[in-house]
Amino acid sequence: MFLTLLTGDPTQALPQSRSALQTFDWLVIGLYFSVLLAVSWWVIRKNRETTDDYFLAGRNLSWWIIGASIFASNIGSEHVVGLAGSGATDGVAMAHYELHAWCLLVLAWVMVPFYMRSRVYTMPEFLEKRFSPASRWMLSIVSLVLYVLSKVAVGIFAGGVVFGFLLPEMHLNLGFIYLDSFWVGCLTLLLLTGIYTVIGGMRAVAYTETIQVVVLILGSLLVTVLGLHKLGGWQALHNALPADMFNLWKPMVPHGVQSTWAPVIEANQSGVVTRMAWYFNGHYPWLGMIVCAPVIGLWYWCTCQYIVQRTLGAKNEQHARRGSIFAALLKLLPVFIFIIPGMICFALAKSGTVPALNGMIDASGQPVRSQLQYAFPSMVAHVLPVGVRGLVVAGLIAALMSSLAGVFNASSTLFTLDCYAKMRPQAGQVSLVRMGRIATMVMVLIGILWIPVIKGSHGLYDYLQSVQGYLAPPIFVVFFLGIYWKRLNAKGCLAALTVGFILGLFRLAVDTPGALIHGFTYTPGSWLWIINHIYFQYFSMIILVVSALAMVVVSYLTKAPDEAQLVGLTFSTITSEQGAESRSSWSRRDVAVSVLVVALIAAAYLYFRG
């Protein structure tokens, strides 16, 4: 999901000069890897050389593995680092994205029945069944590009930051090349994750993620509990921070800034912005959060191969649904185990309780954003006791590995089944599995090649977070309008995807120079400068509306689809037998847990109002 994460230059010196880990911490980390290795070996020995087994774990995953795997894949190290950094600087604003747990309920109750009865391997394959082979090709290619840019790159960067902060003394001198802690950490985890993903496929990914999510939750929860204890409790946190940091709803422009429709940003002699276009404001305005954020959330949780692949590997519809509901329950945790620790870090810095954190605020007590982006690793280094610190570092490593493993497996599935199998229809099961392994190794190689670009680019990390906002809307449109509106046809689908992707790629092209070239800016007031400054959520809303209009208009100007081909793929074409089968797959317990998730989300929105 979208996170405004590390905004500083990653090539700058990190605020940590010595390793935070001691011998006992290393023993805990070693124990974690031993357990992970044992589970990976057990899973690999169970594998069979079939596409069902390699890409979907034999379609035999239980609900608790599905739920844990979905959560672990979502919560990469970029979430751990980024959410805590956002909490330290902006309070609970980013909790909107974590409270999108309700999107997983949409997956469970709305999308899962369609996916399970269609017996597809990938999301593009479902789009082919509903519309056409051309739409499958287009979505496959765009998804692969999207994963490389926004998943692999972001995960590697955040992992490098974690290692660079907690293990700054780690380095490797090979004589012809010197690798610092950033490089050593990235390469080590890329290779380790790549090995068990290549060999074990989806089954290895799902089972290891189940272990990783336990370590991640336990370790991060300890950061919250021990941090609050050192600060003096929840009330002390409230007293130490401005009330606005506990408010989910941010104004259209920051307080004290004059709003205007004119495309301007005006500042006083001190550099403080006094007047600006409301659509330039990037401080999580409420309009973007209630319109754009849910669209991106529904795309990500309900139509993204990276997430949905776990449900496709379920034993049946019941396990797929329950796994999604379980993931929704787990998804509520990041507010309290990632965002709150960031706020605690800021409060500890302000109070002077932990002298090592004093550099995170300036002389006036205001946050130093470039330093507070290290909030979570700082809490690990300076608040946790020995041993516990090792467990939390293991959790950070787990987060990075699970996120990368998920994207490696999803990408190899998309390439092998949506591209290679289409070009080589005569390929057998063994050949497809072999190609899946090769595709995964290529993804690992791409990840390695990305490292110097990520480390050396100015502002690239923020730029990568906007990629999903520009490419997700047309995918959301064709999936959700496609199952609700049977009149929409293949030509309408292609029109929506084409127009939407062109708009998204145009905005990415405009943003790219500023991300890759330090000091680059367009001429203030120029057309490209205005486009570049429109907040990504608002531009994403424009893409959403244009894509939807293109799909509806083109569909009604062309021939209606053959209804016989739509059986079971839209709400109005579900047969009575299919409906009865879905109704028999859920119970009151599933409904009760779903209601609980909604109630907890509502409670969070009511509580965090400043």
Phi, psi and omega in degrees: 000175183282130176224137168268106192252227186294111183263349179281172178280121183292348180275351178288158179297138179278151184282047181202124186252343181230153179299137180274354187260142176245180187305314182295325176298318180294326177295320178296316179296320178298320178297319179300313181292329178295315178296317180298319179295318181296316180294317180300316180296318178298317181292317182299324180293339180273349186293148172238149186278063176233157180294322177302316185285314186288318185266334183229022176054037178070015185049049185224023182280138176276162187299322184289329175289319179300311182298314180295320181292320177300313182296315182295321179295322180289316185273083174274178181296335177295331175288315182300311181288313187289318180294320178294319178297319177294320177298322181292327184260329186233007178072220188272013184305319183285354178298339176307315183291325179285330178283003172283020173305334179296337178295328177292332175290326175296319175302313185296314190264335184255308189272324183307315179302321179294315182294317185289321181285338180277344177056042180272161174264329186224163176292319175300327178295322177296320179296326176295317179298321182281323186238280186197161176300327181298320179293328177295314179301313184297313181294322180299312183294314180297320180297318179297316177297317181299317181293319180297316183286312191259345182253302181298310184298313182295317180297318180296314183299311181297320177298319178297321178296316179300312180294319181297329181277311186279333182230058186295338182277351180289125177205168181216120179251108182266008181091301180270349179206144179246126180249122177277184185297326178300311181292315182299315180297313181298310183295318182299311184287328175299314183290317180297314180295318180298322183297307184285337176286318179298314185283315189266342180066207185298324182297315179296319180298311185295315183289319179291326178294330178297320176290316183298324182291328177294314179296318182297312182293313181299313181297314182291325177297324178295325177298316180295310185296311182289328176294315177297322179298317180292326180284329181118010175109176184297318181295323178297325176296316178299318183291331186277337187246154176298147182300330183296337179288346177257017182249121179288337188256111181261147182291166180297327170225155181301152178300137179089358179251130180284129181270144179209158173276340180294139182283074184225156169226111182245140181228159177276186184294339179273358180087005180277128181293129181246335181211135181203158174293134183298331182277002173267342186292124181251019181269054175052052180299149187298327182297314178295327182287328183267346180250303185284314185303316178296326179296314178295323178296316180292322174301311187293312186278337188247342185227358184272126181304323182306325181261310190292338182304330178295319180289329179294337179269011182287157177299321181197182182298324181298314180292324178297316180292312182295324177297320178293320178294319177298319178297323178298320179295316179294327185295343178285342185292322185306331177304319187264339182251355177234308182290311181300317176303325176296318178294321178297320179300315178298318180295320178295322178294319180293322183280343182077011182297324178242098185307328182296343182264000186299331181290356181273357175231153179270186184297334181268004179085010180272152182291140172264101191302320183297332180270324182289347174293346176262024186302311185293308177298331176294319177297319179298316186287325192244353183247324186277147176282165178301143182093302175297322178300318179296322179296318181290321176298321175300322177295321177296317177298319178300319181297315180296314183294318182294320180294315180293320179300319180297316182286327176299313183292318180296318182293318179294325177295313180299312183295314186292311188272332182263338181246298184298313181295331178287323181281333180235070184298341180275356183297136180273180182301312182297320180295319180294318178297319178299317179294325176300319179293319179296318180298321178296317179297324177295320178298320177298317179297317178300319178301318179295317180293335180287335190305310181296328178294315181294315185291327186265352186270144179268122176077006184297327186296315177295321180301319181295331181291337180276347183304312182297324181296331181271335184255344183284321186307312180296329178291317176302315183299309186290328179286307187284318175293329181296321181275340181266339191229097186289342180289338181289135189242185185296321180293323176295320178299312180297323178297316180297313180295317182295308182297315181297315181292324178298315178298317180295316180292327176299313180295322177297321178296323178292321183282335189301313181303320179293334180279327186261337185245116181295129178086358182288139173205149176281161179298121181308132179091348180286165182300314180292326177297319179294312179302316182297331184265348176298129182303136189302327180295323179289320177294324176298323178295323177297315179299320179301310183295315181295318180297316180297317179297318180299318182294316183290312184297311182295321180298319182280346175270354181235178186294142178292148180291156177289118185295335179295333180276353185258003184302122178082001184251353173224163182298321184281353180246014176286129179283163180298325178293318179295319179297318180295323179295319178294317181296329180282352185266358178231159183230179178297330179297320178297318179295317183298316180293323177297317178297321178299317179300314179298319180296319179293322177297314179299320179297320179295318179295324179288325184283314185274075178236020178093000000 
